[in-house]
C-alpha cells in the first residue's frame, strides 16, 4: 500500500453482521488485511488532571487513501490500536498521489 518494505496490518471496521432472534442488530468486526503500510512510533506529552502523561503510539500511512470512521481499529505489531484524532488526508497536486495518515493509540481493557 504505502512502501515496498512496509508492514502488514489488519483494518477492523465495525458494522451490522446479522440479527438476533428478537430482530435486533448484531454488531461485529469486518477485517481487511492491508500490506506495505508505513508504521513508525510517535510520542506525545499531554496534561491529564494536572499531571503530565506520556502517550506512546504509532503513526500509520496508507497509500492509496482509506476511508476511516471513529470506531475503526487496527491490528499492527501484535497489538490492537484505535484511531486517535482526525485522519489526515493528503492529495498531491503534482503526482496525484493520495495518502491517509493516522495516529494510533493502543487499545486496553
C-alpha positions in Angstrom: 0.0 0.0 0.0 2.5 2.6 1.0 6.0 1.4 0.8 7.7 -1.8 -0.6 9.1 -2.6 2.8 6.1 -1.6 4.8 4.3 -3.8 7.3 1.0 -5.8 7.2 -1.9 -4.5 9.4 -5.5 -5.6 9.8 -8.2 -2.9 9.5 -11.2 -3.7 11.7 -14.4 -2.0 10.8 -17.5 -2.4 13.0 -20.9 -3.0 11.4 -24.1 -5.0 11.5 -23.3 -8.6 10.9 -26.8 -10.0 11.4 -29.8 -10.0 13.6 -30.6 -11.9 16.8 -33.8 -13.9 17.5 -35.6 -10.7 18.7 -34.8 -8.9 15.4 -32.1 -6.6 17.0 -29.0 -5.8 15.1 -25.9 -7.8 16.0 -22.6 -6.0 15.6 -19.2 -7.4 14.8 -15.9 -6.7 13.0 -15.1 -7.0 9.4 -11.4 -7.5 8.9 -9.4 -6.3 5.9 -5.7 -7.1 5.6 -3.6 -4.3 4.3 0.0 -4.7 3.2 3.0 -2.4 2.7 1.8 0.1 5.4 4.3 2.5 6.7 4.4 2.4 10.5 6.6 4.5 12.8 6.5 5.3 16.5 5.0 8.5 17.9 5.2 10.1 21.3 3.3 13.0 22.8 3.0 14.6 26.2 -0.4 15.5 27.4 -1.7 17.2 30.5 -4.3 15.0 32.2 -5.8 16.1 35.6 -2.8 18.4 36.2 -0.2 15.7 35.6 1.9 15.2 32.5 1.1 11.9 30.8 3.3 10.3 28.1 1.2 8.8 25.3 3.0 6.3 23.1 1.5 5.2 19.9 2.1 4.6 16.2 1.6 6.7 13.1 0.3 4.7 10.1 0.5 6.0 6.5 -1.8 4.3 3.9 -1.4 4.7 0.1 -3.9 4.9 -1.5 -6.0 6.8 0.9 -8.6 4.9 3.2 -11.9 6.0 4.4 -11.8 5.9 8.2 -14.6 6.2 10.8 -14.2 6.9 14.6 -14.9 3.2 15.5 -12.3 1.7 13.3 -9.4 -0.1 14.8 -6.2 -1.7 13.5 -4.0 -4.6 14.5 -0.3 -3.9 14.0 2.9 -5.3 15.5 0.9 -7.8 17.5 -1.4 -5.3 19.3 -4.8 -3.7 18.6 -4.8 0.1 18.1 -7.6 2.7 17.9 -7.6 5.8 15.8 -6.5 8.9 17.9 -7.9 12.1 16.4 -8.8 13.1 12.9 -7.4 11.1 9.9 -5.2 13.4 7.8 -5.9 13.1 4.1 -3.3 14.3 1.6 -3.6 14.7 -2.2 -0.5 15.8 -4.1 -1.3 18.2 -6.9 2.0 17.3 -8.6 1.7 13.5 -8.7 -1.9 12.8 -8.0 -0.9 10.6 -5.0 -3.4 10.3 -2.2 -2.5 9.3 1.4 -4.1 8.8 4.7 -2.1 9.4 7.9 -3.4 8.1 11.2 -2.3 8.5 14.8 -2.9 5.2 16.6 -3.2 4.5 20.3 -3.1 1.1 21.9 -6.4 -0.4 22.9 -6.5 -1.6 26.6 -9.2 -3.0 28.8 
